[in-house]
């Protein structure tokens, strides 16, 4: 009756082992480190960079404790903060000889001290939030009118191109704020233009007006189209900010929308506010220019002469010089999409570009007049241009679909596509709120939060052990297992622990012990009613389970509501709260009964239970006294 089958004990052992292994990394702490990442979108960090770092540190007799390369960044850990600061200066001077045009970001960081054998099974510690680790908090305002103005400007240009291609004459197109006004001289042309525009520009609404002798059409963005543009601008800005923050090596940054036009950015562990602001405010622009194919330009490209007048010298990704004309043919504003793919004829890796109407017309004219020449695509960051690619124009290209191919791998095609479609923000932003939380304050928060959980845990253990004797000790062991399992699950999910999360953890302990109190009281009640000890254990656990399930489901529903509708600290609380409910149900019922069954289940002639009531109460004897 009170014996678990072997598979249940095996489940308990496996759960205990997993909880121990995956909770263990949280107790090793962190070690000071330096992270190296690309400071420009066109710069790569690779094995060669690792070798340069090793040589630079060895030349200064600096011994790192560990060097890790994950394919995108290099992390070098040290035994002390003094060595960390010294190494940071050495690597910064080596990788960025020109402080005004740095190509690599060398940032201070912290790495977990988790042993390699734990890392091999992907056992890593939880992330700590801004309030526990310290860092910077930004609230950024997105210029939504600017995003709408940019879109209306593109639509006005596309209208001009569409009407010209269809030979529909008009008296001029001008933009007034977020509306576009088209003038016509006769009603017939006005109606013909209106039919074409309504067919091809579905995101606009049109109205016919009269101004003196002119017949006008006024176009404005539809409300749903304006909302969609704003949502897309916000999403693109969040994505771009995420790509930039990756360069800082921030563990689990918070980048989320607040309201309709604001973005919250929290960077735990970052103390250099100036560098963070510089990274977040970076701008990248794309330009398309013709390569200078003149004899003077070719000589300058080989390093045999000066750069001709009207041309500029830029470097490509391999460091080779490319001499380009100063005239800018197209910019990133004319590029609507860039995707990696394959050439349909040769099956070689290629990059497929999509241009807007204005860009399509310019590109068609330029390629028609410059067949056999090279066209350079240049990415500018911090005033410094780098040639992403410089393909040869094979034929006239129209229709707004452009393909770049030849001598590139699949990975290079993907990198080029990413560079071309990202880098700049969809709408301007400004920082309207900025806060810095020092690491000492974060350490104090950790100490206070840890002490609150620890003292609450010890008080519960003391009370349960005194009041319920052996059953209280078993409840305390189950509570310890619940805490370890909760930490392990949060670590496996790589959740971010914040102060509200620690509060939810303390609440989870209280709810877990509450379930054990219900079970113990049910068992005591059965014993007082005269039930045999083994029967009391069985009935007590079975009857308490329904009450425990009902109370935990209602709490879980409340936690899910907080998780769905809440944001920021509320969601952090809700995540720990929901996981804590699930782990407490497992530990309080399944795990604790396994321990009780293991202790009492094989005792056939069990007389009494160590559950904090007297022998007479357990045997059901009462005394009668005559008047």
ZAMARGU-4260 file (C-alpha; in steps of 0.2 Angstrom, whole numbers, plus 5000, padded with zeros to 4 digits):
<rodrens>
0) 5000/5000/5000 | 5014/5012/5005 | 5027/5005/4993 | 5033/5014/4977 | 5037/5004/4962
5) 5055/5004/4956 | 5052/5016/4942 | 5045/5029/4954 | 5061/5028/4964 | 5071/5029/4948
10) 5062/5045/4943 | 5066/5053/4960 | 5084/5048/4959 | 5085/5055/4941 | 5076/5071/4946
15) 5087/5073/4961 | 5103/5071/4950 | 5097/5083/4937 | 5092/5096/4951 | 5110/5095/4959
20) 5120/5096/4943 | 5110/5110/4935 | 5109/5120/4951 | 5127/5118/4955 | 5134/5131/4942
25) 5125/5145/4952 | 5137/5143/4967 | 5154/5145/4957 | 5152/5163/4955 | 5160/5174/4941
30) 5177/5178/4935 | 5183/5195/4927 | 5185/5194/4908 | 5187/5204/4893 | 5176/5201/4877
35) 5182/5206/4860 | 5169/5208/4846 | 5168/5217/4829 | 5166/5236/4830 | 5160/5237/4812
40) 5148/5227/4803 | 5161/5223/4790 | 5175/5217/4802 | 5177/5199/4806 | 5183/5191/4822
45) 5191/5174/4818 | 5205/5162/4823 | 5218/5175/4817 | 5211/5187/4829 | 5213/5174/4843
50) 5231/5172/4838 | 5235/5190/4839 | 5227/5192/4856 | 5238/5177/4863 | 5254/5185/4856
55) 5249/5202/4863 | 5246/5195/4880 | 5261/5185/4880 | 5272/5200/4875 | 5266/5209/4891
60) 5268/5193/4902 | 5249/5192/4905 | 5243/5175/4908 | 5224/5172/4905 | 5215/5158/4914
65) 5205/5154/4898 | 5202/5160/4881 | 5185/5155/4872 | 5180/5159/4854 | 5162/5156/4849
70) 5163/5160/4831 | 5158/5178/4833 | 5167/5185/4849 | 5182/5181/4860 | 5181/5180/4878
75) 5197/5180/4889 | 5195/5177/4907 | 5208/5182/4921 | 5211/5178/4939 | 5210/5196/4946
80) 5202/5213/4941 | 5219/5221/4940 | 5225/5209/4927 | 5208/5211/4918 | 5210/5230/4916
85) 5229/5228/4911 | 5224/5215/4898 | 5210/5226/4891 | 5222/5241/4888 | 5234/5229/4879
90) 5221/5222/4868 | 5213/5238/4864 | 5229/5246/4859 | 5233/5231/4848 | 5217/5229/4839
95) 5212/5248/4838 | 5228/5258/4834 | 5218/5273/4829 | 5206/5278/4844 | 5195/5288/4833
100) 5192/5274/4821 | 5191/5258/4831 | 5187/5242/4822 | 5185/5231/4837 | 5175/5233/4853
105) 5186/5228/4869 | 5174/5227/4883 | 5175/5222/4901 | 5164/5207/4906 | 5161/5193/4918
110) 5161/5175/4914 | 5155/5161/4925 | 5168/5150/4934 | 5158/5134/4930 | 5170/5119/4928
115) 5172/5112/4910 | 5164/5096/4915 | 5148/5105/4919 | 5148/5116/4904 | 5150/5100/4893
120) 5132/5095/4898 | 5126/5113/4896 | 5125/5116/4914 | 5127/5135/4916 | 5121/5147/4929
125) 5106/5159/4928 | 5107/5176/4921 | 5106/5190/4934 | 5095/5205/4930 | 5100/5223/4931
130) 5094/5225/4949 | 5106/5211/4955 | 5121/5213/4944 | 5121/5232/4940 | 5122/5240/4923
135) 5113/5253/4913 | 5095/5257/4909 | 5089/5267/4894 | 5072/5272/4889 | 5072/5277/4870
140) 5059/5287/4861 | 5056/5282/4842 | 5053/5296/4830 | 5037/5289/4823 | 5033/5305/4812
145) 5050/5303/4805 | 5046/5285/4800 | 5030/5290/4792 | 5038/5305/4783 | 5051/5293/4776
150) 5038/5281/4769 | 5028/5295/4761 | 5043/5302/4753 | 5047/5285/4745 | 5028/5283/4739
155) 5029/5301/4731 | 5044/5295/4722 | 5036/5279/4716 | 5021/5289/4710 | 5031/5300/4700
160) 5040/5285/4692 | 5024/5276/4689 | 5015/5290/4680 | 5030/5294/4669 | 5032/5276/4664
165) 5013/5276/4659 | 5014/5293/4650 | 5001/5301/4661 | 5006/5319/4662 | 5003/5329/4678
170) 5007/5347/4683 | 5018/5342/4698 | 5019/5331/4713 | 5023/5338/4730 | 5023/5332/4748
175) 5015/5342/4762 | 5018/5334/4778 | 5012/5316/4777 | 5001/5320/4762 | 5005/5320/4743
180) 4997/5332/4731 | 4996/5329/4712 | 4991/5342/4700 | 4982/5339/4684 | 4975/5350/4670
185) 4960/5341/4664 | 4947/5329/4672 | 4951/5315/4660 | 4969/5313/4665 | 4965/5315/4683
190) 4953/5300/4682 | 4965/5290/4673 | 4979/5294/4686 | 4967/5290/4700 | 4963/5273/4693
195) 4981/5268/4692 | 4986/5275/4709 | 4971/5266/4718 | 4976/5250/4709 | 4995/5251/4713
200) 4996/5260/4730 | 4984/5251/4741 | 4991/5259/4757 | 4985/5276/4752 | 4968/5284/4752
205) 4964/5297/4738 | 4953/5312/4737 | 4949/5323/4721 | 4950/5341/4725 | 4949/5358/4715
210) 4961/5372/4718 | 4958/5386/4705 | 4961/5380/4688 | 4970/5364/4694 | 4962/5348/4697
215) 4971/5339/4711 | 4972/5322/4719 | 4977/5322/4738 | 4984/5305/4744 | 4986/5301/4762
220) 4991/5285/4772 | 4977/5274/4778 | 4976/5273/4797 | 4980/5254/4796 | 4994/5257/4784
225) 5001/5270/4796 | 5000/5258/4811 | 5009/5245/4801 | 5023/5256/4796 | 5025/5262/4814
230) 5025/5244/4820 | 5038/5238/4807 | 5049/5253/4811 | 5048/5248/4830 | 5052/5230/4826
235) 5066/5234/4815 | 5074/5246/4828 | 5072/5233/4841 | 5081/5220/4830 | 5095/5232/4825
240) 5098/5237/4843 | 5099/5218/4848 | 5112/5216/4834 | 5122/5231/4841 | 5121/5225/4859
245) 5128/5208/4855 | 5144/5217/4852 | 5145/5222/4870 | 5144/5204/4876 | 5129/5207/4887
250) 5122/5192/4895 | 5103/5192/4893 | 5100/5210/4889 | 5082/5217/4890 | 5075/5225/4874
255) 5057/5227/4874 | 5043/5239/4868 | 5035/5251/4880 | 5019/5259/4873 | 5017/5263/4855
260) 5034/5272/4852 | 5046/5268/4866 | 5059/5255/4868 | 5067/5250/4885 | 5085/5244/4885
265) 5093/5236/4900 | 5111/5230/4899 | 5116/5220/4915 | 5134/5220/4919 | 5138/5235/4908
270) 5146/5250/4918 | 5153/5260/4904 | 5138/5271/4899 | 5147/5281/4886 | 5152/5265/4876
275) 5135/5258/4878 | 5127/5275/4871 | 5140/5275/4857 | 5135/5257/4852 | 5117/5260/4853
280) 5118/5277/4843 | 5128/5270/4829 | 5123/5274/4811 | 5127/5264/4796 | 5123/5270/4778
285) 5124/5261/4761 | 5130/5269/4745 | 5132/5262/4728 | 5146/5270/4717 | 5155/5266/4701
290) 5173/5260/4702 | 5185/5272/4694 | 5191/5261/4679 | 5202/5275/4671 | 5221/5272/4670
295) 5225/5284/4684 | 5212/5275/4695 | 5219/5257/4691 | 5236/5263/4695 | 5230/5271/4712
300) 5221/5254/4715 | 5238/5245/4713 | 5247/5258/4724 | 5257/5265/4710 | 5250/5283/4710
305) 5239/5295/4718 | 5220/5294/4719 | 5213/5304/4704 | 5203/5320/4707 | 5184/5316/4710
310) 5188/5298/4716 | 5191/5290/4733 | 5200/5276/4740 | 5192/5262/4751 | 5197/5245/4757
315) 5187/5229/4754 | 5184/5216/4767 | 5201/5207/4762 | 5211/5224/4764 | 5213/5227/4745
320) 5211/5245/4739 | 5196/5250/4728 | 5195/5267/4719 | 5178/5273/4718 | 5170/5288/4710
325) 5163/5301/4723 | 5146/5302/4714 | 5133/5292/4724 | 5121/5283/4713 | 5110/5274/4726
330) 5109/5274/4745 | 5102/5261/4757 | 5085/5271/4757 | 5083/5264/4739 | 5086/5246/4745
335) 5070/5237/4751 | 5077/5219/4754 | 5093/5209/4753 | 5093/5190/4754 | 5106/5176/4751
340) 5102/5163/4738 | 5109/5155/4723 | 5112/5159/4705 | 5098/5150/4695 | 5110/5146/4680
345) 5126/5142/4689 | 5120/5137/4706 | 5133/5148/4714 | 5130/5157/4730 | 5122/5174/4727
350) 5114/5189/4735 | 5097/5195/4728 | 5093/5213/4731 | 5076/5222/4729 | 5075/5241/4725
355) 5061/5253/4726 | 5054/5262/4710 | 5067/5276/4711 | 5081/5264/4714 | 5076/5253/4700
360) 5075/5267/4687 | 5093/5273/4692 | 5100/5256/4692 | 5093/5252/4675 | 5100/5267/4667
365) 5117/5265/4676 | 5119/5247/4671 | 5114/5250/4653 | 5128/5264/4651 | 5142/5254/4661
370) 5141/5236/4655 | 5158/5228/4658 | 5163/5240/4672 | 5163/5237/4691 | 5150/5244/4703
375) 5155/5245/4722 | 5143/5244/4736 | 5150/5253/4751 | 5145/5252/4769 | 5149/5268/4779
380) 5151/5268/4798 | 5158/5282/4809 | 5163/5291/4793 | 5173/5276/4787 | 5168/5267/4771
385) 5172/5249/4768 | 5168/5240/4751 | 5156/5225/4754 | 5157/5219/4736 | 5162/5226/4719
390) 5154/5215/4705 | 5156/5218/4687 | 5141/5224/4677 | 5137/5210/4665 | 5121/5217/4657
395) 5107/5230/4659 | 5097/5226/4674 | 5079/5233/4676 | 5064/5228/4686 | 5071/5232/4703
400) 5078/5214/4705 | 5097/5214/4706 | 5109/5198/4709 | 5126/5199/4715 | 5136/5183/4712
405) 5154/5176/4709 | 5168/5170/4720 | 5158/5170/4736 | 5154/5156/4748 | 5137/5153/4755
410) 5142/5160/4772 | 5149/5176/4763 | 5133/5178/4753 | 5123/5177/4770 | 5135/5190/4778
415) 5134/5202/4763 | 5115/5201/4763 | 5114/5204/4782 | 5126/5219/4780 | 5115/5226/4766
420) 5098/5225/4774 | 5103/5230/4792 | 5115/5243/4800 | 5104/5258/4801 | 5088/5261/4811
425) 5071/5262/4803 | 5067/5278/4812 | 5078/5290/4822 | 5078/5288/4841 | 5084/5298/4856
430) 5087/5293/4874 | 5075/5301/4886 | 5079/5292/4902 | 5096/5285/4908 | 5100/5276/4924
435) 5116/5267/4930 | 5115/5254/4944 | 5132/5251/4951 | 5139/5233/4954 | 5140/5237/4973
440) 5121/5240/4974 | 5118/5224/4964 | 5129/5214/4976 | 5119/5222/4990 | 5103/5217/4982
445) 5109/5199/4980 | 5115/5198/4998 | 5099/5204/5005 | 5088/5193/4993 | 5099/5178/4997
450) 5097/5181/5016 | 5078/5183/5015 | 5077/5166/5006 | 5089/5158/5017 | 5082/5164/5034
455) 5064/5160/5028 | 5070/5143/5023 | 5079/5140/5040 | 5064/5146/5050 | 5052/5135/5040
460) 5064/5120/5043 | 5065/5123/5061 | 5046/5125/5064 | 5042/5109/5053 | 5056/5098/5062
465) 5050/5103/5079 | 5031/5102/5076 | 5030/5087/5065 | 5046/5078/5070 | 5051/5065/5057
470) 5038/5070/5045 | 5044/5088/5047 | 5061/5083/5043 | 5055/5074/5027 | 5045/5090/5023
475) 5061/5100/5025 | 5071/5088/5014 | 5057/5090/5001 | 5058/5108/5002 | 5077/5108/4999
480) 5074/5097/4984 | 5061/5109/4978 | 5073/5124/4979 | 5086/5115/4970 | 5074/5109/4957
485) 5067/5127/4954 | 5085/5134/4952 | 5090/5120/4941 | 5075/5123/4929 | 5078/5141/4929
490) 5096/5138/4924 | 5091/5126/4911 | 5079/5139/4903 | 5093/5152/4905 | 5080/5163/4914
495) 5085/5180/4921 | 5084/5181/4940 | 5078/5198/4947 | 5073/5204/4964 | 5055/5201/4960
500) 5060/5183/4955 | 5069/5181/4971 | 5053/5186/4980 | 5043/5173/4969 | 5056/5160/4975
505) 5053/5164/4993 | 5034/5163/4989 | 5037/5146/4981 | 5045/5140/4997 | 5030/5145/5007
510) 5018/5137/4995 | 5028/5121/4994 | 5028/5119/5013 | 5010/5123/5014 | 5006/5107/5004
515) 5016/5097/5016 | 5007/5105/5031 | 4990/5099/5023 | 4997/5082/5020 | 5004/5080/5038
520) 4988/5087/5046 | 4977/5075/5036 | 4988/5060/5042 | 4987/5066/5060 | 4968/5068/5058
525) 4967/5050/5052 | 4977/5044/5066 | 4966/5053/5079 | 4951/5044/5071 | 4959/5027/5075
530) 4966/5023/5058 | 4982/5012/5057 | 4998/5021/5053 | 5000/5013/5036 | 4982/5017/5032
535) 4984/5035/5039 | 4999/5038/5027 | 4989/5032/5012 | 4973/5041/5016 | 4982/5057/5021
540) 4992/5059/5005 | 4977/5054/4994 | 4965/5065/5002 | 4976/5080/5003 | 4981/5079/4984
545) 4964/5086/4978 | 4965/5101/4990 | 4984/5104/4985 | 4979/5103/4966 | 4965/5115/4967
550) 4974/5128/4977 | 4990/5127/4966 | 4979/5128/4950 | 4971/5144/4955 | 4988/5151/4959
555) 4995/5145/4943 | 4981/5154/4933 | 4985/5170/4942 | 5004/5168/4938 | 4999/5164/4920
560) 4989/5180/4919 | 5004/5190/4926 | 5015/5182/4913 | 5003/5186/4898 | 4998/5203/4902
565) 5012/5209/4913 | 5029/5216/4908 | 5046/5219/4915 | 5048/5215/4933 | 5030/5208/4934
570) 5035/5195/4920 | 5050/5190/4930 | 5040/5187/4945 | 5027/5177/4935 | 5040/5165/4927
575) 5048/5160/4944 | 5031/5159/4952 | 5023/5147/4939 | 5039/5136/4938 | 5039/5136/4958
580) 5021/5130/4958 | 5025/5115/4947 | 5041/5110/4956 | 5032/5112/4973 | 5018/5100/4968
585) 5031/5087/4962 | 5042/5089/4978 | 5028/5091/4991 | 5018/5076/4985 | 5028/5064/4974
590) 5046/5066/4982 | 5040/5068/5000 | 5029/5052/4999 | 5044/5043/4991 | 5054/5047/5007
595) 5040/5042/5018 | 5037/5026/5009 | 5055/5022/5009 | 5056/5024/5028 | 5039/5017/5034
600) 5034/5006/5019 | 5043/4990/5024 | 5038/4990/5042 | 5024/4978/5043 | 5020/4980/5062
605) 5020/4999/5062 | 5014/5005/5079 | 5015/5024/5078 | 5022/5038/5067 | 5034/5052/5072
610) 5022/5066/5067 | 5021/5076/5082 | 5006/5069/5091 | 5006/5057/5107 | 5004/5038/5107
615) 4987/5039/5115 | 4981/5051/5101 | 4987/5039/5088 | 4979/5024/5095 | 4963/5033/5097
620) 4961/5030/5116 | 4951/5042/5126 | 4947/5043/5145 | 4930/5043/5153 | 4926/5050/5170
625) 4910/5048/5180 | 4902/5063/5188
</rodrens>
